[in-house]
Amino acid sequence: MKRFFSSIVLIIIAVIVGFWLSSANVLEGTKIGEILSAIVTRIPAPALNEAQIETNNLLTDSSSTSSSAAQSIDDTTASIDYQLIESQILESLNHLRREKNLPELKINEQLQKASRKRAQETKELFSHTRPDGSDTFTVLTEPEYHYTYQLAGENIGMATYYLDEKGMAELLFNGWKESPGHYENMVRKEFTEVGIGVYYDGETLYAAQLFGTPMPKR
C-alpha cells in the first residue's frame, strides 16, 4: 500500500514538473518536450482561470468608469453646503461649552479661512504637520491667514461622506467629542475664538477646527 501511494506521489510530482518545463519551454524542440506538451494539452485548465478573467474584467470595468465617476464627484462636490456643515459643527461646539458653563466661541474670520486651508491640506497629509513639512500653526503666519495669538489649538478629522450635511457635521463632532485630546481643545476655557473649515473631495469629508486666543490689543 505504501508503495502504491509513493508511486502516486511521484507521478503527481512528475506531472507538475513536466507542466512547468513545458510551460517554460525549457525542453522546446526535444523529444521529451514534445511528449510533455502532448500530455499538458490533455490536462483540463483549472476553473480558477475563469474567476481570474472575471476579476480582471471587473477591474477593467472599474477603470473604464473612472472618468465618468470623476464627473459625478465634481457635480456632487459643488452641491454640498460647506457653510451648513461648518455652522452645525459650531452650534454643537458651543452647545457643549454651554453645558460646561463655558463662554461660547466666536468665529474669527482669519481662523475660519485658515481652518478651511488646513482642511484641504489634510487631504494631502492627514497630520498636524503641513504637507510642506512645517508645523500646523505656520498657516497663521501667512499673510492671507495671519492671526496673532497667545494660545492656539487644532482639531482635524475625516470621514467618508454618506449622510446629509447635518449628519456629517454630527458625525465629525461626535468623533472629536469622544477623543480626549480633541475634547480638551473644545472645552478649554482659555480659548475665545474659533475657525471651522471643511473640504470634500467627492468621497471623503475633511474638517479642521482652529482655536485661538488673540493677543490683547495695545
C-alpha positions as CSV (number, residue, x, y, z in Angstrom):
1,M,0.0,0.0,0.0
2,K,2.8,2.4,0.9
3,R,4.5,1.7,-2.4
4,F,1.2,2.5,-4.2
5,F,0.9,5.9,-2.5
6,S,4.6,6.6,-3.1
7,S,4.0,5.8,-6.8
8,I,1.0,8.2,-6.9
9,V,3.0,11.0,-5.3
10,L,5.9,10.5,-7.7
11,I,3.5,10.6,-10.6
12,I,1.9,13.9,-9.3
13,I,5.3,15.5,-8.9
14,A,6.4,14.4,-12.3
15,V,3.3,15.9,-13.9
16,I,3.8,19.2,-12.0
17,V,7.4,19.3,-13.0
18,G,6.6,18.3,-16.6
19,F,3.9,21.0,-16.7
20,W,6.3,23.7,-15.6
21,L,9.0,22.5,-18.0
22,S,6.5,22.6,-20.8
23,S,5.1,26.0,-19.9
24,A,8.6,27.5,-19.6
25,N,9.6,26.0,-22.9
26,V,12.8,24.6,-21.3
27,L,12.6,21.4,-23.4
28,E,11.3,23.0,-26.5
29,G,12.5,21.2,-29.6
30,T,13.4,18.0,-27.9
31,K,11.6,14.6,-28.0
32,I,10.8,14.8,-24.3
33,G,9.4,18.3,-24.7
34,E,7.1,17.1,-27.5
35,I,5.8,14.3,-25.2
36,L,5.3,16.7,-22.3
37,S,3.4,19.2,-24.5
38,A,1.1,16.5,-25.7
39,I,0.3,15.5,-22.1
40,V,-0.2,19.1,-21.0
41,T,-2.7,19.8,-23.7
42,R,-4.8,16.9,-22.5
43,I,-4.9,18.3,-18.9
44,P,-8.1,20.4,-18.4
45,A,-7.5,24.1,-17.4
46,P,-8.5,24.8,-13.8
47,A,-11.7,26.6,-13.2
48,L,-9.8,29.3,-11.3
49,N,-8.8,30.8,-14.7
50,E,-12.4,31.8,-15.3
51,A,-12.6,33.5,-12.0
52,Q,-9.4,35.4,-12.7
53,I,-10.7,36.5,-16.1
54,E,-13.9,37.7,-14.5
55,T,-11.9,39.6,-11.8
56,N,-9.8,41.2,-14.4
57,N,-12.9,42.2,-16.3
58,L,-14.3,43.8,-13.2
59,L,-11.1,45.7,-12.6
60,T,-11.1,46.9,-16.2
61,D,-14.8,48.0,-15.9
62,S,-13.9,50.0,-12.8
63,S,-11.1,51.7,-14.5
64,S,-13.2,52.5,-17.6
65,T,-15.8,54.2,-15.4
66,S,-13.3,56.4,-13.5
67,S,-13.7,59.3,-15.9
68,S,-17.5,59.4,-15.6
69,A,-17.1,58.9,-11.8
70,A,-14.9,61.9,-11.7
71,Q,-17.6,64.0,-13.4
72,S,-20.1,62.8,-10.7
73,I,-17.6,63.8,-8.0
74,D,-17.3,67.3,-9.4
75,D,-21.1,67.7,-9.5
76,T,-21.6,66.3,-6.0
77,T,-18.8,68.5,-4.5
78,A,-20.5,71.6,-6.0
79,S,-23.8,70.6,-4.4
80,I,-22.5,70.3,-0.8
81,D,-23.3,73.2,1.5
82,Y,-19.9,73.8,3.2
83,Q,-21.2,76.6,5.4
84,L,-24.1,74.5,6.7
85,I,-21.7,71.8,7.9
86,E,-19.4,74.4,9.4
87,S,-22.2,76.2,11.2
88,Q,-23.6,72.9,12.5
89,I,-20.3,72.0,14.0
90,L,-20.1,75.4,15.6
91,E,-23.5,75.0,17.0
92,S,-22.6,71.6,18.6
93,L,-19.3,73.0,19.9
94,N,-21.0,75.9,21.6
95,H,-23.8,73.7,23.0
96,L,-21.1,71.6,24.6
97,R,-19.4,74.6,26.1
98,R,-22.7,75.9,27.5
99,E,-23.2,72.6,29.2
100,K,-19.8,73.0,30.8
101,N,-20.6,76.6,31.9
102,L,-18.0,77.9,29.5
103,P,-18.4,81.0,27.3
104,E,-19.2,80.4,23.6
105,L,-16.5,80.7,21.0
106,K,-16.9,83.4,18.4
107,I,-16.0,82.8,14.8
108,N,-12.8,84.7,13.8
109,E,-12.5,85.4,10.0
110,Q,-8.8,84.7,9.9
111,L,-9.1,81.4,11.8
112,Q,-12.0,80.5,9.6
113,K,-10.0,80.9,6.4
114,A,-7.0,79.2,7.9
115,S,-9.1,76.2,9.0
116,R,-10.5,75.8,5.5
117,K,-7.0,75.8,4.2
118,R,-6.0,73.2,6.8
119,A,-9.0,71.0,5.9
120,Q,-7.9,71.0,2.3
121,E,-4.3,70.3,3.3
122,T,-5.3,67.2,5.3
123,K,-6.4,65.5,2.2
124,E,-2.8,65.5,1.1
125,L,-1.3,64.8,4.5
126,F,-3.6,63.9,7.4
127,S,-1.4,65.2,10.2
128,H,-0.8,68.2,12.3
129,T,2.3,68.7,10.1
130,R,1.5,70.5,6.9
131,P,2.3,69.0,3.5
132,D,5.4,71.1,3.2
133,G,6.7,69.7,6.5
134,S,6.1,72.8,8.6
135,D,4.2,73.0,11.8
136,T,0.4,73.4,11.8
137,F,0.4,76.9,13.1
138,T,2.7,78.3,10.5
139,V,-0.5,78.8,8.5
140,L,-1.4,81.6,10.9
141,T,1.8,83.4,9.9
142,E,0.9,83.6,6.2
143,P,-0.4,87.0,5.1
144,E,-3.8,85.7,3.9
145,Y,-4.5,83.9,7.2
146,H,-2.4,86.0,9.6
147,Y,-3.6,85.7,13.2
148,T,-1.6,86.9,16.2
149,Y,-2.3,84.6,19.1
150,Q,-1.5,84.0,22.7
151,L,-2.7,80.4,22.5
152,A,-3.8,78.2,19.6
153,G,-5.1,74.7,19.1
154,E,-6.2,72.5,16.3
155,N,-8.5,69.5,15.8
156,I,-8.6,67.7,12.4
157,G,-11.0,64.9,11.3
158,M,-12.1,63.0,8.3
159,A,-15.0,60.7,7.4
160,T,-16.5,59.0,4.3
161,Y,-19.4,61.2,3.1
162,Y,-22.6,59.1,3.3
163,L,-25.0,61.4,5.3
164,D,-26.5,64.8,4.7
165,E,-24.8,67.9,5.8
166,K,-26.2,67.9,9.3
167,G,-25.5,64.2,9.7
168,M,-21.9,64.6,8.6
169,A,-21.4,67.6,11.0
170,E,-22.7,65.5,13.9
171,L,-20.6,62.5,12.9
172,L,-17.4,64.6,12.9
173,F,-18.2,66.5,16.0
174,N,-19.0,63.3,18.0
175,G,-15.7,61.8,16.8
176,W,-13.9,64.8,18.3
177,K,-16.0,64.7,21.4
178,E,-15.2,61.1,22.1
179,S,-11.4,61.7,21.7
180,P,-9.8,63.0,24.9
181,G,-7.3,65.3,23.2
182,H,-9.8,66.8,20.7
183,Y,-12.4,67.1,23.5
184,E,-9.8,69.0,25.7
185,N,-9.4,71.6,22.9
186,M,-13.1,72.1,22.5
187,V,-13.7,72.7,26.2
188,R,-10.6,74.7,27.0
189,K,-11.7,77.8,28.9
190,E,-8.8,79.9,27.6
191,F,-9.9,79.8,24.0
192,T,-12.2,82.6,22.9
193,E,-12.3,82.3,19.1
194,V,-12.5,79.5,16.6
195,G,-12.5,78.8,12.9
196,I,-14.2,75.7,11.4
197,G,-13.4,74.6,7.9
198,V,-14.3,71.6,5.7
199,Y,-13.2,70.2,2.4
200,Y,-14.8,67.5,0.3
201,D,-13.0,65.5,-2.4
202,G,-16.1,63.7,-3.7
203,E,-15.7,60.7,-1.3
204,T,-14.2,61.9,2.0
205,L,-15.1,64.9,4.1
206,Y,-12.1,66.6,5.8
207,A,-12.5,69.0,8.6
208,A,-10.4,71.3,10.8
209,Q,-11.1,73.3,13.9
210,L,-8.6,76.1,14.7
211,F,-8.9,77.5,18.2
212,G,-7.4,80.8,19.3
213,T,-6.9,83.3,22.0
214,P,-5.7,86.6,20.4
215,M,-3.0,88.8,21.7
216,P,-4.5,91.7,23.6
217,K,-4.7,94.9,21.7
218,R,-2.3,97.7,22.8
